[in-house]
Amino acid sequence: MKRYSDLEIDCLIDDISEIAIEAIEQAAAEAAKAAALAAVEREAAALQDAERWRREAENNLQEITQARKAGRKNTVIAALIGILGGLAVGIGGTLIIGGR
């Protein structure tokens, strides 16, 4: 069995400590990268959700605009029918009752 001197043991401890510190620093760097990547992924998901909500809001706005146009058109048609119907009844009633 070989005996190691104090200097050899100290050098070995220094080497192992240096390797351990490098491994810890590398693990910390990898953890920081993973945390940054997770944050970017969360941000990307939030942006996708925001885009989806924006598109849905635009679609809803277009539907509201179309419904308003259809409502105005239906109101005009109903008014014309009412006026023409009233004129027809008025003229017909005047002719029947004997406006002449």
N, CA, C and O atoms as CSV, one atom per row, in Angstrom:
chain,resi,resn,atom,element,x,y,z
A,1,MET,N,N,0.852,-1.160,0.000
A,1,MET,CA,C,0.000,0.000,0.000
A,1,MET,C,C,0.906,1.234,0.000
A,1,MET,O,O,1.834,1.366,0.798
A,2,LYS,N,N,0.588,2.119,-0.929
A,2,LYS,CA,C,1.420,3.300,-1.084
A,2,LYS,C,C,0.949,4.396,-0.142
A,2,LYS,O,O,-0.249,4.600,0.052
A,3,ARG,N,N,1.875,5.067,0.414
A,3,ARG,CA,C,1.568,6.190,1.289
A,3,ARG,C,C,1.767,7.480,0.506
A,3,ARG,O,O,2.739,7.631,-0.234
A,4,TYR,N,N,0.826,8.410,0.681
A,4,TYR,CA,C,0.902,9.699,-0.012
A,4,TYR,C,C,1.391,10.762,0.955
A,4,TYR,O,O,1.062,10.743,2.141
A,5,SER,N,N,2.158,11.664,0.445
A,5,SER,CA,C,2.669,12.747,1.284
A,5,SER,C,C,1.574,13.793,1.490
A,5,SER,O,O,0.570,13.811,0.777
A,6,ASP,N,N,1.783,14.647,2.461
A,6,ASP,CA,C,0.822,15.719,2.737
A,6,ASP,C,C,0.670,16.640,1.530
A,6,ASP,O,O,-0.428,17.118,1.246
A,7,LEU,N,N,1.744,16.882,0.838
A,7,LEU,CA,C,1.697,17.736,-0.348
A,7,LEU,C,C,0.850,17.100,-1.442
A,7,LEU,O,O,0.052,17.782,-2.084
A,8,GLU,N,N,1.016,15.808,-1.657
A,8,GLU,CA,C,0.213,15.117,-2.667
A,8,GLU,C,C,-1.269,15.141,-2.296
A,8,GLU,O,O,-2.128,15.335,-3.155
A,9,ILE,N,N,-1.555,14.947,-1.036
A,9,ILE,CA,C,-2.950,14.967,-0.564
A,9,ILE,C,C,-3.529,16.372,-0.746
A,9,ILE,O,O,-4.659,16.527,-1.208
A,10,ASP,N,N,-2.754,17.390,-0.383
A,10,ASP,CA,C,-3.223,18.773,-0.549
A,10,ASP,C,C,-3.470,19.089,-2.024
A,10,ASP,O,O,-4.461,19.738,-2.358
A,11,CYS,N,N,-2.583,18.637,-2.905
A,11,CYS,CA,C,-2.766,18.868,-4.348
A,11,CYS,C,C,-4.016,18.153,-4.849
A,11,CYS,O,O,-4.786,18.696,-5.641
A,12,LEU,N,N,-4.201,16.930,-4.373
A,12,LEU,CA,C,-5.388,16.169,-4.765
A,12,LEU,C,C,-6.658,16.865,-4.287
A,12,LEU,O,O,-7.629,16.963,-5.036
A,13,ILE,N,N,-6.658,17.337,-3.075
A,13,ILE,CA,C,-7.822,18.063,-2.530
A,13,ILE,C,C,-8.064,19.336,-3.338
A,13,ILE,O,O,-9.210,19.659,-3.650
A,14,ASP,N,N,-7.002,20.060,-3.678
A,14,ASP,CA,C,-7.141,21.275,-4.482
A,14,ASP,C,C,-7.730,20.955,-5.864
A,14,ASP,O,O,-8.605,21.669,-6.354
A,15,ASP,N,N,-7.249,19.894,-6.473
A,15,ASP,CA,C,-7.764,19.506,-7.799
A,15,ASP,C,C,-9.244,19.136,-7.716
A,15,ASP,O,O,-10.053,19.571,-8.535
A,16,ILE,N,N,-9.581,18.329,-6.717
A,16,ILE,CA,C,-10.982,17.915,-6.552
A,16,ILE,C,C,-11.863,19.124,-6.254
A,16,ILE,O,O,-12.973,19.216,-6.778
A,17,SER,N,N,-11.394,20.041,-5.434
A,17,SER,CA,C,-12.154,21.258,-5.109
A,17,SER,C,C,-12.364,22.110,-6.347
A,17,SER,O,O,-13.453,22.644,-6.560
A,18,GLU,N,N,-11.321,22.241,-7.170
A,18,GLU,CA,C,-11.421,23.040,-8.394
A,18,GLU,C,C,-12.433,22.421,-9.354
A,18,GLU,O,O,-13.244,23.125,-9.955
A,19,ILE,N,N,-12.378,21.112,-9.488
A,19,ILE,CA,C,-13.330,20.417,-10.362
A,19,ILE,C,C,-14.749,20.564,-9.820
A,19,ILE,O,O,-15.691,20.755,-10.589
A,20,ALA,N,N,-14.904,20.478,-8.510
A,20,ALA,CA,C,-16.232,20.612,-7.896
A,20,ALA,C,C,-16.785,22.020,-8.112
A,20,ALA,O,O,-17.967,22.185,-8.412
A,21,ILE,N,N,-15.938,23.024,-7.961
A,21,ILE,CA,C,-16.378,24.407,-8.167
A,21,ILE,C,C,-16.785,24.616,-9.621
A,21,ILE,O,O,-17.801,25.262,-9.880
A,22,GLU,N,N,-16.031,24.094,-10.566
A,22,GLU,CA,C,-16.385,24.198,-11.981
A,22,GLU,C,C,-17.714,23.500,-12.270
A,22,GLU,O,O,-18.531,23.998,-13.044
A,23,ALA,N,N,-17.918,22.350,-11.643
A,23,ALA,CA,C,-19.171,21.613,-11.842
A,23,ALA,C,C,-20.353,22.402,-11.264
A,23,ALA,O,O,-21.425,22.452,-11.867
A,24,ILE,N,N,-20.153,23.005,-10.113
A,24,ILE,CA,C,-21.214,23.811,-9.494
A,24,ILE,C,C,-21.533,25.022,-10.374
A,24,ILE,O,O,-22.701,25.345,-10.592
A,25,GLU,N,N,-20.484,25.696,-10.880
A,25,GLU,CA,C,-20.703,26.851,-11.755
A,25,GLU,C,C,-21.424,26.452,-13.035
A,25,GLU,O,O,-22.312,27.167,-13.500
A,26,GLN,N,N,-21.044,25.311,-13.607
A,26,GLN,CA,C,-21.699,24.835,-14.819
A,26,GLN,C,C,-23.164,24.489,-14.537
A,26,GLN,O,O,-24.042,24.800,-15.341
A,27,ALA,N,N,-23.425,23.847,-13.399
A,27,ALA,CA,C,-24.809,23.510,-13.036
A,27,ALA,C,C,-25.632,24.778,-12.817
A,27,ALA,O,O,-26.800,24.837,-13.200
A,28,ALA,N,N,-25.023,25.789,-12.204
A,28,ALA,CA,C,-25.729,27.059,-12.000
A,28,ALA,C,C,-26.028,27.732,-13.335
A,28,ALA,O,O,-27.106,28.296,-13.523
A,29,ALA,N,N,-25.077,27.672,-14.258
A,29,ALA,CA,C,-25.304,28.262,-15.578
A,29,ALA,C,C,-26.414,27.522,-16.316
A,29,ALA,O,O,-27.255,28.152,-16.957
A,30,GLU,N,N,-26.428,26.206,-16.234
A,30,GLU,CA,C,-27.483,25.417,-16.877
A,30,GLU,C,C,-28.840,25.717,-16.245
A,30,GLU,O,O,-29.845,25.799,-16.950
A,31,ALA,N,N,-28.876,25.880,-14.935
A,31,ALA,CA,C,-30.131,26.210,-14.253
A,31,ALA,C,C,-30.629,27.588,-14.683
A,31,ALA,O,O,-31.827,27.792,-14.877
A,32,ALA,N,N,-29.702,28.528,-14.831
A,32,ALA,CA,C,-30.083,29.869,-15.282
A,32,ALA,C,C,-30.622,29.823,-16.708
A,32,ALA,O,O,-31.601,30.498,-17.023
A,33,LYS,N,N,-29.982,29.025,-17.576
A,33,LYS,CA,C,-30.466,28.874,-18.950
A,33,LYS,C,C,-31.868,28.261,-18.960
A,33,LYS,O,O,-32.743,28.703,-19.703
A,34,ALA,N,N,-32.065,27.249,-18.133
A,34,ALA,CA,C,-33.369,26.584,-18.081
A,34,ALA,C,C,-34.448,27.549,-17.580
A,34,ALA,O,O,-35.567,27.555,-18.092
A,35,ALA,N,N,-34.108,28.359,-16.584
A,35,ALA,CA,C,-35.069,29.336,-16.066
A,35,ALA,C,C,-35.395,30.386,-17.127
A,35,ALA,O,O,-36.552,30.776,-17.283
A,36,ALA,N,N,-34.387,30.838,-17.847
A,36,ALA,CA,C,-34.617,31.825,-18.904
A,36,ALA,C,C,-35.476,31.226,-20.013
A,36,ALA,O,O,-36.380,31.889,-20.521
A,37,LEU,N,N,-35.203,29.989,-20.389
A,37,LEU,CA,C,-35.983,29.321,-21.426
A,37,LEU,C,C,-37.432,29.151,-20.980
A,37,LEU,O,O,-38.350,29.354,-21.774
A,38,ALA,N,N,-37.642,28.786,-19.732
A,38,ALA,CA,C,-39.007,28.639,-19.212
A,38,ALA,C,C,-39.735,29.980,-19.251
A,38,ALA,O,O,-40.918,30.036,-19.590
A,39,ALA,N,N,-39.040,31.052,-18.908
A,39,ALA,CA,C,-39.657,32.380,-18.948
A,39,ALA,C,C,-40.026,32.764,-20.376
A,39,ALA,O,O,-41.094,33.328,-20.616
A,40,VAL,N,N,-39.145,32.460,-21.320
A,40,VAL,CA,C,-39.430,32.759,-22.732
A,40,VAL,C,C,-40.620,31.945,-23.219
A,40,VAL,O,O,-41.467,32.461,-23.949
A,41,GLU,N,N,-40.690,30.685,-22.824
A,41,GLU,CA,C,-41.813,29.838,-23.231
A,41,GLU,C,C,-43.128,30.351,-22.651
A,41,GLU,O,O,-44.151,30.351,-23.336
A,42,ARG,N,N,-43.105,30.787,-21.394
A,42,ARG,CA,C,-44.321,31.361,-20.783
A,42,ARG,C,C,-44.739,32.635,-21.510
A,42,ARG,O,O,-45.925,32.860,-21.751
A,43,GLU,N,N,-43.765,33.459,-21.856
A,43,GLU,CA,C,-44.061,34.702,-22.581
A,43,GLU,C,C,-44.643,34.398,-23.961
A,43,GLU,O,O,-45.583,35.059,-24.401
A,44,ALA,N,N,-44.085,33.404,-24.636
A,44,ALA,CA,C,-44.598,33.020,-25.953
A,44,ALA,C,C,-46.035,32.523,-25.844
A,44,ALA,O,O,-46.876,32.856,-26.679
A,45,ALA,N,N,-46.314,31.733,-24.823
A,45,ALA,CA,C,-47.685,31.240,-24.623
A,45,ALA,C,C,-48.630,32.398,-24.329
A,45,ALA,O,O,-49.761,32.415,-24.816
A,46,ALA,N,N,-48.176,33.364,-23.536
A,46,ALA,CA,C,-49.008,34.528,-23.226
A,46,ALA,C,C,-49.269,35.354,-24.488
A,46,ALA,O,O,-50.378,35.850,-24.683
A,47,LEU,N,N,-48.268,35.504,-25.334
A,47,LEU,CA,C,-48.445,36.238,-26.585
A,47,LEU,C,C,-49.413,35.523,-27.521
A,47,LEU,O,O,-50.217,36.164,-28.198
A,48,GLN,N,N,-49.334,34.198,-27.556
A,48,GLN,CA,C,-50.269,33.433,-28.382
A,48,GLN,C,C,-51.697,33.603,-27.874
A,48,GLN,O,O,-52.627,33.756,-28.666
A,49,ASP,N,N,-51.870,33.577,-26.547
A,49,ASP,CA,C,-53.202,33.799,-25.972
A,49,ASP,C,C,-53.708,35.196,-26.305
A,49,ASP,O,O,-54.874,35.376,-26.659
A,50,ALA,N,N,-52.825,36.183,-26.188
A,50,ALA,CA,C,-53.225,37.560,-26.477
A,50,ALA,C,C,-53.633,37.702,-27.948
A,50,ALA,O,O,-54.604,38.390,-28.265
A,51,GLU,N,N,-52.894,37.053,-28.832
A,51,GLU,CA,C,-53.226,37.108,-30.259
A,51,GLU,C,C,-54.574,36.437,-30.526
A,51,GLU,O,O,-55.381,36.930,-31.315
A,52,ARG,N,N,-54.803,35.308,-29.858
A,52,ARG,CA,C,-56.083,34.611,-30.026
A,52,ARG,C,C,-57.236,35.481,-29.544
A,52,ARG,O,O,-58.273,35.552,-30.204
A,53,TRP,N,N,-57.070,36.142,-28.403
A,53,TRP,CA,C,-58.126,37.025,-27.873
A,53,TRP,C,C,-58.337,38.230,-28.787
A,53,TRP,O,O,-59.468,38.681,-28.969
A,54,ARG,N,N,-57.238,38.760,-29.371
A,54,ARG,CA,C,-57.359,39.893,-30.278
A,54,ARG,C,C,-58.166,39.499,-31.523
A,54,ARG,O,O,-59.053,40.231,-31.961
A,55,ARG,N,N,-57.835,38.319,-32.084
A,55,ARG,CA,C,-58.583,37.851,-33.256
A,55,ARG,C,C,-60.061,37.626,-32.913
A,55,ARG,O,O,-60.942,37.960,-33.706
A,56,GLU,N,N,-60.322,37.073,-31.761
A,56,GLU,CA,C,-61.706,36.841,-31.353
A,56,GLU,C,C,-62.447,38.164,-31.174
A,56,GLU,O,O,-63.612,38.283,-31.552
A,57,ALA,N,N,-61.772,39.153,-30.600
A,57,ALA,CA,C,-62.392,40.474,-30.428
A,57,ALA,C,C,-62.671,41.116,-31.785
A,57,ALA,O,O,-63.722,41.729,-31.972
A,58,GLU,N,N,-61.741,40.981,-32.735
A,58,GLU,CA,C,-61.972,41.524,-34.084
A,58,GLU,C,C,-63.169,40.845,-34.749
A,58,GLU,O,O,-63.996,41.502,-35.380
A,59,ASN,N,N,-63.249,39.522,-34.601
A,59,ASN,CA,C,-64.379,38.792,-35.174
A,59,ASN,C,C,-65.698,39.245,-34.550
A,59,ASN,O,O,-66.695,39.429,-35.248
A,60,ASN,N,N,-65.691,39.423,-33.232
A,60,ASN,CA,C,-66.900,39.890,-32.550
A,60,ASN,C,C,-67.285,41.289,-33.014
A,60,ASN,O,O,-68.466,41.579,-33.205
A,61,LEU,N,N,-66.304,42.148,-33.193
A,61,LEU,CA,C,-66.567,43.508,-33.658
A,61,LEU,C,C,-67.159,43.491,-35.066
A,61,LEU,O,O,-68.084,44.247,-35.361
A,62,GLN,N,N,-66.626,42.628,-35.935
A,62,GLN,CA,C,-67.169,42.513,-37.289
A,62,GLN,C,C,-68.611,42.007,-37.253
A,62,GLN,O,O,-69.461,42.492,-37.999
A,63,GLU,N,N,-68.881,41.033,-36.388
A,63,GLU,CA,C,-70.238,40.504,-36.270
A,63,GLU,C,C,-71.199,41.569,-35.753
A,63,GLU,O,O,-72.337,41.661,-36.216
A,64,ILE,N,N,-70.747,42.369,-34.802
A,64,ILE,CA,C,-71.587,43.455,-34.265
A,64,ILE,C,C,-71.876,44.473,-35.357
A,64,ILE,O,O,-73.007,44.936,-35.500
A,65,THR,N,N,-70.844,44.823,-36.131
A,65,THR,CA,C,-71.018,45.789,-37.219
A,65,THR,C,C,-72.011,45.256,-38.249
A,65,THR,O,O,-72.883,45.995,-38.705
A,66,GLN,N,N,-71.886,43.984,-38.618
A,66,GLN,CA,C,-72.809,43.389,-39.580
A,66,GLN,C,C,-74.230,43.344,-39.018
A,66,GLN,O,O,-75.196,43.582,-39.743
A,67,ALA,N,N,-74.352,43.036,-37.726
A,67,ALA,CA,C,-75.685,42.992,-37.108
A,67,ALA,C,C,-76.315,44.388,-37.101
A,67,ALA,O,O,-77.519,44.527,-37.320
A,68,ARG,N,N,-75.512,45.408,-36.853
A,68,ARG,CA,C,-76.041,46.786,-36.874
A,68,ARG,C,C,-76.528,47.152,-38.277
A,68,ARG,O,O,-77.599,47.735,-38.447
A,69,LYS,N,N,-75.711,46.794,-39.285
A,69,LYS,CA,C,-76.109,47.085,-40.670
A,69,LYS,C,C,-77.399,46.354,-41.017
A,69,LYS,O,O,-78.306,46.929,-41.620
A,70,ALA,N,N,-77.473,45.084,-40.633
A,70,ALA,CA,C,-78.686,44.300,-40.903
A,70,ALA,C,C,-79.873,44.886,-40.152
A,70,ALA,O,O,-80.985,44.915,-40.680
A,71,GLY,N,N,-79.653,45.351,-38.931
A,71,GLY,CA,C,-80.728,45.968,-38.144
A,71,GLY,C,C,-81.231,47.242,-38.800
A,71,GLY,O,O,-82.439,47.471,-38.863
A,72,ARG,N,N,-80.322,48.071,-39.289
A,72,ARG,CA,C,-80.721,49.301,-39.985
A,72,ARG,C,C,-81.500,48.968,-41.255
A,72,ARG,O,O,-82.529,49.581,-41.542
A,73,LYS,N,N,-81.004,48.002,-42.006
A,73,LYS,CA,C,-81.662,47.591,-43.245
A,73,LYS,C,C,-83.068,47.081,-42.943
A,73,LYS,O,O,-84.024,47.434,-43.633
A,74,ASN,N,N,-83.189,46.254,-41.913
A,74,ASN,CA,C,-84.508,45.729,-41.549
A,74,ASN,C,C,-85.442,46.843,-41.081
A,74,ASN,O,O,-86.639,46.801,-41.362
A,75,THR,N,N,-84.915,47.830,-40.377
A,75,THR,CA,C,-85.728,48.960,-39.922
A,75,THR,C,C,-86.235,49.762,-41.110
A,75,THR,O,O,-87.403,50.148,-41.143
A,76,VAL,N,N,-85.367,50.017,-42.088
A,76,VAL,CA,C,-85.771,50.766,-43.276
A,76,VAL,C,C,-86.835,49.989,-44.053
A,76,VAL,O,O,-87.830,50.565,-44.494
A,77,ILE,N,N,-86.625,48.690,-44.218
A,77,ILE,CA,C,-87.607,47.873,-44.930
A,77,ILE,C,C,-88.941,47.885,-44.201
A,77,ILE,O,O,-89.988,48.028,-44.833
A,78,ALA,N,N,-88.921,47.738,-42.889
A,78,ALA,CA,C,-90.169,47.743,-42.113
A,78,ALA,C,C,-90.868,49.098,-42.217
A,78,ALA,O,O,-92.094,49.162,-42.319
A,79,ALA,N,N,-90.088,50.176,-42.192
A,79,ALA,CA,C,-90.683,51.514,-42.312
A,79,ALA,C,C,-91.328,51.690,-43.683
A,79,ALA,O,O,-92.438,52.210,-43.787
A,80,LEU,N,N,-90.631,51.257,-44.735
A,80,LEU,CA,C,-91.202,51.364,-46.082
A,80,LEU,C,C,-92.474,50.534,-46.211
A,80,LEU,O,O,-93.457,50.987,-46.797
A,81,ILE,N,N,-92.457,49.337,-45.671
A,81,ILE,CA,C,-93.655,48.494,-45.722
A,81,ILE,C,C,-94.797,49.162,-44.970
A,81,ILE,O,O,-95.940,49.160,-45.429
A,82,GLY,N,N,-94.484,49.731,-43.816
A,82,GLY,CA,C,-95.512,50.418,-43.034
A,82,GLY,C,C,-96.082,51.614,-43.766
A,82,GLY,O,O,-97.296,51.818,-43.792
A,83,ILE,N,N,-95.205,52.403,-44.360
A,83,ILE,CA,C,-95.674,53.592,-45.096
A,83,ILE,C,C,-96.503,53.172,-46.305
A,83,ILE,O,O,-97.593,53.699,-46.527
A,84,LEU,N,N,-95.987,52.226,-47.088
A,84,LEU,CA,C,-96.722,51.772,-48.268
A,84,LEU,C,C,-98.047,51.105,-47.873
A,84,LEU,O,O,-99.064,51.302,-48.538
A,85,GLY,N,N,-98.032,50.333,-46.813
A,85,GLY,CA,C,-99.264,49.713,-46.340
A,85,GLY,C,C,-100.268,50.752,-45.884
A,85,GLY,O,O,-101.462,50.648,-46.165
A,86,GLY,N,N,-99.769,51.755,-45.178
A,86,GLY,CA,C,-100.660,52.834,-44.719
A,86,GLY,C,C,-101.240,53.600,-45.887
A,86,GLY,O,O,-102.423,53.938,-45.891
A,87,LEU,N,N,-100.402,53.877,-46.885
A,87,LEU,CA,C,-100.901,54.570,-48.068
A,87,LEU,C,C,-101.954,53.730,-48.796
A,87,LEU,O,O,-102.982,54.242,-49.239
A,88,ALA,N,N,-101.672,52.424,-48.908
A,88,ALA,CA,C,-102.618,51.546,-49.595
A,88,ALA,C,C,-103.947,51.499,-48.852
A,88,ALA,O,O,-105.008,51.570,-49.473
A,89,VAL,N,N,-103.898,51.381,-47.548
A,89,VAL,CA,C,-105.133,51.348,-46.756
A,89,VAL,C,C,-105.836,52.696,-46.839
A,89,VAL,O,O,-107.056,52.763,-46.987
A,90,GLY,N,N,-105.070,53.750,-46.745
A,90,GLY,CA,C,-105.683,55.089,-46.806
A,90,GLY,C,C,-106.328,55.355,-48.140
A,90,GLY,O,O,-107.474,55.801,-48.199
A,91,ILE,N,N,-105.610,55.088,-49.215
A,91,ILE,CA,C,-106.145,55.315,-50.548
A,91,ILE,C,C,-107.323,54.367,-50.826
A,91,ILE,O,O,-108.351,54.773,-51.368
A,92,GLY,N,N,-107.148,53.108,-50.444
A,92,GLY,CA,C,-108.229,52.132,-50.644
A,92,GLY,C,C,-109.474,52.499,-49.858
A,92,GLY,O,O,-110.594,52.408,-50.361
A,93,GLY,N,N,-109.262,52.915,-48.615
A,93,GLY,CA,C,-110.411,53.311,-47.777
A,93,GLY,C,C,-111.092,54.538,-48.328
A,93,GLY,O,O,-112.319,54.632,-48.301
A,94,THR,N,N,-110.322,55.476,-48.827
A,94,THR,CA,C,-110.901,56.693,-49.400
A,94,THR,C,C,-111.705,56.336,-50.638
A,94,THR,O,O,-112.798,56.866,-50.835
A,95,LEU,N,N,-111.197,55.465,-51.459
A,95,LEU,CA,C,-111.913,55.072,-52.679
A,95,LEU,C,C,-113.167,54.274,-52.331
A,95,LEU,O,O,-114.215,54.459,-52.949
A,96,ILE,N,N,-113.059,53.387,-51.340
A,96,ILE,CA,C,-114.229,52.560,-50.987
A,96,ILE,C,C,-115.307,53.403,-50.330
A,96,ILE,O,O,-116.485,53.266,-50.658
A,97,ILE,N,N,-114.927,54.258,-49.422
A,97,ILE,CA,C,-115.927,55.057,-48.716
A,97,ILE,C,C,-116.531,56.072,-49.652
A,97,ILE,O,O,-117.652,56.527,-49.421
A,98,GLY,N,N,-115.864,56.422,-50.645
A,98,GLY,CA,C,-116.441,57.300,-51.654
A,98,GLY,C,C,-115.903,58.705,-51.547
A,98,GLY,O,O,-116.634,59.672,-51.330
A,99,GLY,N,N,-114.686,58.777,-51.696
A,99,GLY,CA,C,-114.063,60.086,-51.681
A,99,GLY,C,C,-114.405,60.880,-52.904
A,99,GLY,O,O,-113.980,62.031,-53.002
A,100,ARG,N,N,-115.158,60.335,-53.862
A,100,ARG,CA,C,-115.500,61.037,-55.091
A,100,ARG,C,C,-116.902,61.483,-55.079
A,100,ARG,O,O,-117.364,62.095,-56.042
